Each structure stands twice: as C-alpha cells, then as structure tokens.
Amino acid sequence: MTFNDIFKSSFLENVTAVSPLDMVLTIALAFCIGLFIFFVYKKTYRGVMYSSSFGVTLIALTMITSQVILAVTSNVVLSLGMVGALSIVRFRTAIKEPLDLAFLFWAIAAGIILAAGMIPLAVIGSIIIGLILVVFVNKKSYITPYIVVLSCTDHDAEKKALDFLKEKTGRCIIKSKSAQKGLVEVNAEIRLKDDNTDFVNELSSIEGVNSAVLVSYNGDYMG
C-alpha cells in the first residue's frame, strides 16, 4: 500500500458523482411538482379537518425522494445499501382518507421519475393526474345525501316522523336506531326533492318528536 492509497478517499470521489447543475435542477423541479401536488390536494380535499402539515409533507416527500434516487442512480453500491436501510423503516401514521394514499404515492412516484432524468414524464404526467383528480373529485352528485337525526318519545311518534320524511323527501333509509325508556333516536339517510329544507321545522313540530337535526355528509357512513 502506497502513501497515496492511504489518503485516497472514496467519499471524496463521490462528491463529484452528481454535478451541481443536476442537484439544483432536480431539487427545483421536485419543489415545483410537489407544490403542484399540494395545490391539487387543497382543491380536492373533501374531509372534515384539513391538515396543512400533510400538504407540506407532500412537497417534502417529492424533494426527499428525488434526492435519494439521484444518489442511488450515481452509485450502484449505494443503491444496495439504501435498499437495506429503507427496509427497516416502518411508518405508523394512519391514513384516514383513501385519497391521501394516492397523493402520497403520487409524490413518491414524481420524485423517482424526476430524479431518473425523465423530466417530461414527471411534469406532463403530474399535470394530467392533477387535472383528472380535480375534475373527478370535485364532481358533485346530482342529489346530495343528508342525514336526519330524530329524537322521539315513543314508537308512534317515530312512525309519524318517518312517514312524514318519506312523503317530503325523494328517498328515506334508516341507517341506525337506538331505543331506551322514553326515548327513541333514529338516523335516516334522505335525498331531498329540492333545496327547500323547511320540512325539518314541520318535522320537529310533530307531537312526540323532541328534536330533528339535518346534517349533510359525503355518503361515507360509519355506524
């Protein structure tokens, strides 16, 4: 072993493996695409509680993935070590909305494609995916579903209230019912015939009906 071999560092050799221009270009494009994904996420979000941190995560995930893939493509040995390192990572965060999973995969895929040098595919593909999501997610159904929460004193009041709902609405389906002494609570899914909701006032005035609450929901019922 010579003196030069002692001071020879493979680490320093890897410094020039990726050019500064490639680094700046990849990170800048990853940021722009991640920002676009974040914008689409805000426009298509239909959940109850909007999480701005998840949107920022999409931007960061696109940039981080592009850096990882850029490093992997410059060194085959590093790619093997990266696979081993990432295989031990476990994510425990629960995904509440199924669409959020699509956004996460979109951000990762965009970072991978971009770092692989397929810039047109990453840009054009992201634009097409974004437009499709905006069109289909924001597409509203013709008839909006509603939930009516009824609180009645007995079975007779419940029957009168449900008969009234079936008469005033286009569709009425019981989703859940709970009963205890002197109190019957019913959750019914309805479809309105028009935008008039005055029938709720008449419903609450029926004898034996303690209260009537009308709630709009997205069609996903948990019960």
GUMI-849533 format. One line per 8 residues: number of its first residue (from 1); their letters; for each residue y, x, z of N, C-alpha, C, O. Coordinates in steps of 0.2 Angstrom, whole numbers, plus 5000, padded with zeros to 4 digits. Example, Ala and Ser with C-alpha at 12.3 -4.5 7.8 and 13.67 -1.06 7.14 Angstrom:
1> as> 4972,5066,5039,4978,5062,5039,4984,5066,5039,4983,5071,5042; 4989,5064,5035,4995,5068,5036,5000,5064,5039,5006,5067,5040 $
This chain:
1> mtfndifk> 4994,5004,5000,5000,5000,5000,5006,5004,5000,5007,5009,5004; 5011,5003,4995,5017,5007,4995,5022,5004,4999,5022,4999,5002; 5028,5008,5000,5033,5006,5003,5037,4999,5001,5039,4995,5004; 5036,4999,4994,5039,4993,4991,5035,4987,4992,5038,4981,4993; 5028,4988,4993,5024,4982,4994,5025,4979,5001,5025,4973,5002; 5027,4984,5006,5029,4981,5012,5034,4976,5013,5034,4971,5016; 5040,4978,5009,5046,4974,5009,5046,4969,5003,5051,4965,5002; 5041,4969,5000,5040,4964,4994,5039,4957,4998,5034,4956,5001 $
9> ssflenvt> 5043,4952,4996,5043,4945,4999,5042,4940,4994,5046,4939,4990; 5036,4936,4995,5035,4931,4990,5040,4925,4992,5042,4921,4988; 5043,4925,4998,5048,4920,5000,5054,4921,4996,5057,4916,4994; 5056,4927,4995,5062,4928,4992,5061,4927,4984,5066,4925,4981; 5055,4928,4982,5054,4927,4975,5054,4919,4973,5056,4917,4968; 5053,4915,4978,5053,4908,4977,5060,4905,4977,5061,4900,4975; 5065,4909,4979,5072,4907,4980,5074,4905,4973,5078,4901,4972; 5072,4909,4968,5074,4908,4961,5070,4904,4957,5070,4904,4951 $
17> avspldmv> 5065,4901,4960,5060,4897,4956,5063,4891,4953,5061,4889,4948; 5068,4888,4957,5071,4882,4954,5079,4884,4953,5082,4887,4958; 5081,4883,4947,5088,4885,4946,5093,4881,4950,5092,4875,4951; 5099,4883,4951,5104,4879,4955,5106,4873,4951,5108,4868,4954; 5106,4874,4944,5108,4868,4940,5103,4862,4941,5105,4857,4941; 5097,4864,4941,5091,4859,4941,5092,4856,4948,5091,4850,4949; 5093,4860,4953,5094,4857,4960,5100,4852,4960,5099,4846,4963; 5106,4854,4958,5111,4849,4958,5110,4843,4954,5112,4838,4956 $
25> ltialafc> 5108,4844,4948,5107,4838,4943,5102,4833,4946,5103,4827,4946; 5096,4836,4949,5091,4832,4952,5093,4828,4958,5092,4822,4958; 5097,4831,4962,5099,4828,4968,5105,4823,4967,5105,4817,4969; 5109,4824,4962,5115,4820,4960,5112,4814,4956,5114,4808,4958; 5107,4814,4952,5104,4809,4949,5100,4805,4954,5100,4798,4953; 5096,4808,4958,5092,4804,4963,5097,4800,4968,5095,4794,4969; 5103,4803,4969,5108,4799,4973,5110,4793,4969,5111,4787,4972; 5112,4794,4963,5114,4788,4959,5109,4783,4958,5110,4777,4959 $
33> iglfiffv> 5103,4785,4957,5097,4780,4956,5096,4776,4963,5095,4770,4963; 5096,4780,4968,5095,4777,4975,5100,4772,4977,5099,4767,4980; 5107,4774,4974,5112,4769,4976,5111,4763,4972,5113,4758,4974; 5109,4764,4966,5107,4758,4961,5102,4753,4965,5102,4747,4965; 5097,4757,4967,5091,4753,4971,5094,4749,4977,5092,4744,4978; 5098,4753,4980,5102,4750,4986,5106,4744,4984,5106,4739,4988; 5109,4744,4979,5114,4739,4976,5109,4733,4974,5111,4727,4976; 5104,4734,4971,5099,4729,4969,5096,4725,4975,5095,4719,4976 $
41> ykktyrgv> 5095,4729,4980,5092,4727,4987,5097,4722,4990,5095,4717,4993; 5103,4724,4990,5108,4719,4993,5109,4713,4989,5110,4708,4992; 5108,4713,4983,5109,4707,4979,5103,4703,4979,5104,4697,4978; 5097,4705,4980,5091,4701,4980,5089,4700,4987,5083,4696,4988; 5092,4702,4992,5089,4701,4999,5090,4693,5001,5095,4690,5000; 5084,4691,5003,5084,4684,5005,5081,4683,5012,5079,4677,5014; 5081,4688,5016,5078,4687,5023,5083,4684,5027,5089,4682,5025; 5081,4684,5034,5086,4681,5039,5091,4686,5041,5097,4685,5042 $
49> mysssfgv> 5088,4692,5043,5093,4698,5046,5093,4703,5041,5088,4707,5040; 5099,4705,5038,5100,4710,5033,5100,4717,5037,5104,4717,5042; 5096,4722,5035,5096,4728,5038,5099,4733,5033,5097,4735,5028; 5105,4736,5035,5109,4741,5031,5105,4747,5032,5106,4751,5027; 5102,4749,5037,5098,4755,5038,5093,4756,5033,5091,4761,5030; 5090,4750,5031,5084,4750,5026,5087,4752,5019,5084,4755,5015; 5093,4749,5018,5096,4751,5011,5098,4758,5011,5097,4762,5006; 5100,4761,5016,5102,4768,5016,5095,4772,5016,5095,4778,5013 $
57> tlialtmi> 5090,4770,5019,5083,4773,5018,5081,4774,5011,5078,4779,5009; 5082,4769,5007,5081,4769,5000,5084,4774,4996,5081,4778,4992; 5090,4775,4998,5094,4781,4995,5091,4788,4997,5090,4792,4993; 5090,4788,5004,5087,4795,5006,5080,4796,5004,5079,4802,5002; 5076,4791,5003,5069,4792,5001,5069,4794,4994,5065,4798,4992; 5074,4791,4989,5074,4794,4982,5076,4801,4982,5073,4805,4978; 5081,4803,4986,5083,4810,4986,5078,4815,4989,5076,4820,4986; 5075,4813,4994,5070,4817,4998,5064,4818,4993,5061,4823,4992 $
65> tsqvilav> 5061,4812,4990,5055,4813,4986,5057,4817,4980,5052,4821,4978; 5063,4817,4977,5064,4821,4971,5064,4829,4973,5062,4833,4969; 5067,4830,4979,5067,4837,4981,5060,4840,4982,5058,4845,4981; 5055,4836,4985,5049,4838,4987,5045,4839,4980,5042,4844,4979; 5046,4834,4975,5042,4835,4969,5045,4841,4965,5041,4844,4961; 5051,4842,4966,5054,4848,4962,5052,4854,4965,5050,4859,4961; 5051,4855,4971,5047,4861,4974,5040,4861,4972,5038,4867,4971; 5037,4856,4972,5030,4856,4970,5029,4858,4963,5024,4862,4962 $
73> tsnvvlsl> 5033,4856,4959,5032,4857,4951,5033,4865,4950,5031,4867,4945; 5037,4868,4955,5039,4875,4953,5033,4880,4956,5034,4886,4955; 5029,4877,4960,5024,4882,4963,5017,4878,4964,5017,4873,4968; 5012,4880,4961,5006,4876,4962,5003,4877,4969,5000,4872,4971; 5003,4883,4972,5001,4884,4978,5004,4880,4983,5001,4877,4988; 5011,4879,4983,5015,4875,4987,5013,4868,4986,5013,4864,4991; 5011,4865,4980,5009,4858,4980,5002,4857,4984,5002,4851,4986; 4998,4862,4984,4992,4861,4988,4993,4860,4995,4991,4856,4999 $
81> gmvgalsi> 4998,4864,4998,5000,4864,5005,5004,4858,5006,5003,4855,5012; 5008,4856,5002,5011,4849,5003,5007,4843,5003,5008,4839,5007; 5002,4843,4999,4997,4838,5000,4994,4837,5007,4993,4832,5010; 4992,4843,5009,4989,4844,5016,4993,4842,5021,4991,4839,5026; 5000,4844,5021,5005,4842,5026,5006,4835,5026,5007,4832,5031; 5007,4832,5020,5009,4825,5020,5003,4820,5022,5004,4814,5024; 4997,4823,5021,4991,4819,5023,4991,4817,5030,4987,4812,5032; 4994,4821,5034,4994,4820,5042,4999,4815,5044,4999,4814,5050 $
89> vrfrtaik> 5004,4813,5039,5009,4809,5041,5007,4802,5042,5004,4800,5037; 5009,4798,5047,5007,4791,5047,5014,4787,5049,5018,4789,5054; 5015,4782,5045,5021,4778,5046,5019,4771,5050,5014,4768,5047; 5022,4770,5055,5020,4764,5059,5025,4758,5058,5024,4753,5062; 5030,4759,5055,5035,4754,5054,5033,4748,5050,5030,4749,5045; 5033,4742,5053,5030,4736,5050,5035,4734,5044,5041,4734,5045; 5032,4732,5039,5036,4729,5033,5036,4721,5034,5031,4718,5033; 5042,4719,5035,5042,4711,5037,5042,4707,5030,5039,4702,5030 $
97> epldlafl> 5046,4710,5025,5046,4706,5019,5042,4710,5013,5042,4716,5013; 5038,4706,5010,5034,4709,5005,5038,4713,4999,5036,4718,4996; 5044,4710,4998,5048,4713,4993,5051,4720,4995,5052,4724,4991; 5051,4721,5001,5053,4728,5004,5049,4733,5002,5051,4739,5001; 5042,4731,5002,5037,4736,5000,5038,4738,4992,5037,4744,4991; 5040,4734,4988,5042,4735,4981,5048,4740,4980,5048,4745,4976; 5053,4739,4985,5059,4743,4984,5057,4750,4987,5059,4755,4984; 5053,4751,4992,5050,4757,4994,5047,4761,4989,5048,4767,4988 $
105> fwaiaagi> 5042,4758,4986,5038,4761,4981,5042,4763,4975,5041,4768,4971; 5047,4759,4973,5052,4760,4968,5056,4766,4969,5057,4770,4965; 5058,4767,4975,5062,4773,4977,5058,4779,4976,5060,4784,4974; 5052,4779,4979,5047,4785,4978,5046,4786,4971,5046,4792,4969; 5044,4781,4967,5042,4782,4960,5048,4785,4956,5047,4790,4952; 5054,4783,4958,5060,4785,4954,5061,4793,4956,5063,4797,4951; 5060,4795,4962,5061,4802,4964,5056,4806,4961,5058,4812,4959; 5050,4804,4960,5045,4808,4957,5046,4809,4950,5045,4814,4947 $
113> ilaagmip> 5047,4803,4946,5048,4804,4939,5054,4808,4938,5054,4812,4933; 5060,4807,4942,5066,4811,4940,5065,4818,4941,5067,4822,4937; 5061,4820,4947,5060,4827,4948,5055,4830,4943,5055,4837,4942; 5051,4826,4940,5046,4829,4935,5050,4830,4928,5047,4833,4923; 5056,4829,4928,5060,4830,4922,5060,4824,4917,5063,4825,4911; 5058,4819,4919,5058,4813,4914,5064,4808,4916,5063,4803,4918; 5070,4811,4915,5076,4808,4916,5077,4801,4913,5079,4796,4916; 5076,4801,4906,5077,4794,4903,5072,4789,4906,5074,4783,4907 $
121> lavigsii> 5066,4791,4907,5061,4786,4910,5064,4783,4917,5063,4778,4919; 5066,4788,4921,5069,4786,4928,5075,4782,4927,5075,4777,4931; 5079,4783,4923,5086,4780,4923,5085,4773,4919,5086,4768,4922; 5082,4773,4913,5081,4767,4910,5076,4762,4913,5077,4756,4914; 5070,4765,4916,5065,4761,4920,5069,4758,4926,5067,4752,4927; 5073,4761,4929,5076,4759,4935,5081,4753,4933,5081,4748,4937; 5084,4754,4928,5089,4748,4926,5085,4742,4924,5087,4736,4926; 5079,4743,4920,5075,4737,4918,5072,4734,4925,5073,4727,4925 $
129> iglilvvf> 5070,4738,4929,5067,4735,4935,5072,4731,4939,5071,4726,4942; 5078,4734,4940,5083,4731,4944,5086,4724,4941,5087,4719,4944; 5086,4724,4934,5088,4718,4931,5083,4712,4932,5084,4707,4933; 5076,4714,4931,5071,4709,4932,5071,4707,4939,5070,4701,4940; 5072,4711,4944,5072,4709,4951,5078,4704,4952,5077,4699,4956; 5084,4706,4950,5090,4702,4951,5089,4695,4948,5091,4690,4951; 5086,4695,4942,5085,4688,4938,5080,4684,4942,5081,4678,4943; 5074,4687,4943,5069,4683,4946,5069,4681,4953,5068,4676,4956 $
137> vnkksyit> 5072,4686,4957,5073,4685,4965,5078,4680,4966,5078,4675,4970; 5084,4680,4962,5089,4676,4963,5088,4669,4960,5093,4664,4960; 5083,4668,4956,5082,4662,4953,5080,4656,4958,5075,4657,4961; 5084,4651,4958,5083,4646,4963,5079,4641,4961,5079,4639,4955; 5075,4638,4965,5070,4632,4963,5075,4626,4962,5080,4626,4965; 5073,4621,4958,5077,4615,4957,5078,4611,4963,5083,4609,4964; 5073,4611,4967,5073,4607,4973,5072,4612,4979,5067,4615,4980; 5077,4612,4983,5077,4616,4989,5073,4613,4995,5074,4607,4996 $
145> pyivvlsc> 5068,4617,4998,5064,4614,5003,5068,4614,5010,5073,4618,5011; 5067,4609,5014,5070,4608,5020,5065,4607,5025,5060,4604,5024; 5067,4608,5032,5063,4606,5037,5067,4602,5042,5072,4603,5044; 5063,4596,5043,5067,4591,5048,5063,4592,5055,5057,4591,5055; 5066,4593,5060,5063,4594,5067,5065,4587,5071,5071,4586,5072; 5060,4583,5072,5061,4577,5075,5059,4577,5083,5054,4580,5084; 5062,4574,5087,5061,4573,5094,5061,4566,5096,5066,4563,5096; 5055,4563,5097,5054,4556,5098,5051,4555,5105,5048,4559,5108 $
153> tdhdaekk> 5052,4549,5107,5049,4547,5114,5042,4545,5114,5038,4546,5119; 5040,4542,5108,5033,4539,5108,5031,4539,5101,5034,4541,5096; 5024,4536,5100,5021,4536,5093,5025,4531,5089,5026,4532,5083; 5027,4525,5091,5031,4520,5087,5037,4523,5084,5039,4522,5078; 5041,4527,5088,5047,4530,5086,5046,4535,5081,5049,4536,5076; 5040,4539,5082,5038,4544,5077,5037,4541,5070,5039,4543,5065; 5033,4535,5070,5031,4532,5064,5037,4529,5060,5038,4529,5054; 5042,4526,5064,5048,4523,5061,5052,4529,5058,5054,4528,5052 $
161> aldflkek> 5052,4535,5061,5056,4540,5059,5053,4543,5052,5056,4545,5047; 5046,4544,5052,5043,4547,5046,5043,4542,5040,5044,4544,5035; 5043,4535,5042,5043,4530,5036,5050,4531,5033,5051,4530,5027; 5055,4531,5038,5062,4532,5035,5063,4538,5031,5066,4538,5026; 5060,4544,5033,5060,4550,5029,5057,4549,5022,5060,4551,5017; 5051,4546,5022,5048,4545,5016,5052,4541,5011,5051,4542,5005; 5056,4536,5014,5060,4532,5010,5066,4535,5007,5068,4534,5001; 5069,4540,5011,5075,4543,5009,5075,4550,5006,5079,4552,5003 $
169> tgrciiks> 5069,4552,5006,5068,4559,5003,5062,4558,4997,5059,4553,4996; 5062,4564,4993,5058,4564,4987,5051,4566,4989,5046,4564,4986; 5050,4569,4995,5044,4572,4997,5044,4573,5005,5049,4576,5007; 5039,4571,5008,5039,4572,5016,5032,4574,5018,5027,4570,5017; 5031,4580,5020,5024,4583,5023,5025,4585,5030,5029,4589,5031; 5020,4583,5034,5021,4585,5041,5018,4592,5041,5012,4594,5039; 5021,4597,5044,5019,4604,5045,5016,4605,5052,5012,4609,5052; 5019,4602,5057,5017,4603,5064,5019,4598,5068,5024,4594,5067 $
177> ksaqkglv> 5015,4597,5074,5016,4591,5078,5014,4593,5085,5009,4596,5086; 5018,4592,5090,5016,4594,5097,5018,4587,5101,5023,4584,5100; 5014,4586,5106,5015,4580,5110,5014,4581,5117,5009,4585,5119; 5018,4578,5121,5017,4578,5128,5019,4572,5131,5022,4568,5128; 5019,4571,5137,5020,4564,5140,5028,4563,5139,5032,4566,5142; 5029,4557,5136,5036,4555,5135,5040,4559,5129,5046,4558,5129; 5036,4563,5126,5040,4567,5121,5035,4569,5115,5029,4572,5116; 5037,4568,5109,5033,4570,5103,5038,4574,5098,5043,4571,5096 $
185> evnaeirl> 5036,4580,5096,5040,4584,5092,5036,4585,5085,5030,4587,5085; 5040,4584,5080,5037,4584,5073,5041,4588,5069,5047,4587,5069; 5038,4593,5065,5041,4597,5060,5039,4595,5053,5033,4595,5052; 5043,4592,5049,5041,4589,5042,5045,4593,5037,5051,4594,5037; 5041,4595,5032,5045,4598,5026,5047,4592,5021,5042,4588,5019; 5053,4593,5019,5055,4587,5014,5059,4590,5008,5060,4596,5008; 5059,4586,5003,5063,4588,4997,5068,4582,4996,5067,4576,4996; 5075,4584,4996,5080,4579,4995,5080,4577,4988,5079,4580,4983 $
193> kddntdfv> 5082,4570,4988,5083,4567,4981,5090,4569,4978,5091,4570,4972; 5095,4571,4982,5101,4573,4980,5104,4577,4986,5100,4579,4990; 5110,4579,4985,5113,4584,4990,5116,4580,4996,5119,4583,5001; 5115,4574,4997,5118,4570,5002,5113,4570,5008,5107,4569,5008; 5116,4572,5014,5112,4573,5020,5114,4568,5025,5112,4569,5031; 5117,4563,5024,5119,4558,5029,5113,4554,5032,5114,4551,5037; 5108,4555,5028,5102,4551,5031,5100,4554,5038,5096,4550,5042; 5102,4560,5039,5100,4563,5046,5104,4560,5051,5101,4559,5057 $
201> nelssieg> 5110,4557,5050,5114,4554,5055,5110,4547,5057,5110,4545,5062; 5108,4544,5051,5104,4537,5052,5098,4538,5056,5095,4534,5060; 5095,4544,5054,5088,4545,5057,5089,4546,5065,5084,4544,5068; 5094,4550,5067,5095,4551,5074,5097,4545,5078,5096,4544,5084; 5099,4539,5074,5101,4533,5077,5095,4528,5078,5096,4523,5081; 5089,4530,5075,5084,4526,5076,5082,4525,5083,5082,4530,5087; 5080,4519,5086,5078,4519,5093,5071,4523,5094,5066,4522,5090; 5072,4527,5099,5066,4531,5101,5067,4538,5099,5063,4542,5100 $
209> vnsavlvs> 5071,4539,5094,5072,4546,5091,5078,4550,5096,5084,4548,5096; 5076,4555,5099,5081,4559,5103,5085,4563,5099,5091,4563,5101; 5082,4566,5094,5087,4571,5090,5083,4572,5084,5077,4571,5083; 5087,4574,5078,5085,4575,5072,5089,4581,5069,5095,4581,5069; 5085,4587,5067,5088,4593,5065,5086,4594,5058,5080,4594,5057; 5090,4596,5053,5089,4598,5047,5090,4605,5046,5096,4607,5047; 5085,4609,5043,5085,4616,5043,5083,4618,5036,5078,4616,5033; 5087,4622,5032,5085,4625,5026,5081,4631,5027,5082,4635,5031 $
217> yngdymg> 5075,4632,5023,5071,4638,5023,5069,4640,5016,5070,4636,5012; 5066,4646,5016,5064,4648,5009,5057,4646,5007,5055,4649,5002; 5054,4642,5011,5047,4640,5008,5041,4643,5012,5036,4641,5011; 5043,4649,5016,5038,4653,5019,5037,4650,5026,5042,4651,5030; 5032,4646,5028,5032,4643,5034,5026,4646,5039,5021,4647,5036; 5028,4648,5045,5023,4651,5049,5023,4646,5055,5027,4645,5059; 5016,4644,5056,5015,4640,5062,5008,4639,5063,5006,4635,5068 $
